């Protein structure tokens, strides 16, 4: 296995990790921004005001996106196993 092949495998793995995690991370960042803005405008400094909606949103997005996340991971795993002969020999 050459270093170019290892770098290529790691690059594909990181791309998949970013694609899978991006929707949840972007949504969490946006909801955090909006809740922080609402806290600033209302001068409400309650921690549960930001924590509970963020947890609900992230949990809901993970449950809704779970089939897509699983399909992406399975496709990547199948691709890795079908190209196994290239990596070993």
N, C-alpha and C positions, 0 to 999 in steps of 0.2 A: 504494500500500500504506500503510495507516494504522498508527499506532503501536499501536493496540489489536490489530490483526491480527498484527503482529510479536511483540508480547508473548504473544499466544495461541499462536503457532507455537513460540516458545521455551519456553513453559510445557509444551506437549505433548512437546517434545523432551527436556526435563529429566525429565519424568515417565517417559518410556520409558527413559531412561538409568538412573534410579533403580530402576525395576522390573527391568531386565536385570542390574544389578550387585548388587542387594540380596541375593539368595541366596548368592552367593559371599562377599560381605563379611561377612554375618552368620555364616556357617559359619566363616570364618577368624577372626573375633573370638571365637566360642565355643571353638574348638579352642585358640586362643592363651591364653584364660583358663584352660581346663582344664590345659593343659601348664604354665602358670606356677604354677598351684596345685600340681600334682604336683611341680614343681621345688622349690617352697617347702617342701612337706611332707617331701620326701626329701633336701633340702639338696644336690641334684645340680645343679651349675652348668655343665653341658655345653651349648654352643650348638647342636650338631647334634641334641640331644634335642628342641628346639623347632622348629628350622628344617625338618628333613626331613619330619616328619609334616604340618606346615602346608603345605609345598610339594606333598606327595602329595595331601592333601585338596583343595586348591584346584585342582590340575591335574585330578584325577578329577572334581570338580564341574563344571569347565568342559567337559570332554569329555562328561559325561553330559547336561549342560544345553545343549549346543551346538545341538541341533535346536530347542529352545524359544527360545533366544536369537536364532537366525537367523530363525525364524518371526516373532517380535515385530518384529525390524528390517525384515523384508520387508513385513509388514503396515503398518508406519509409513511406509515409503518409498512403497508403493503408494497409501496414503491421501494422502500429500503430492503425488504426481503426479496423482491423480484430482482433487484440489482446486486444481491449478495455475492454472486459469482464474480462480479467486477471488483468488489472490495477485498475478497479473499485471494483471488488469483491474479 
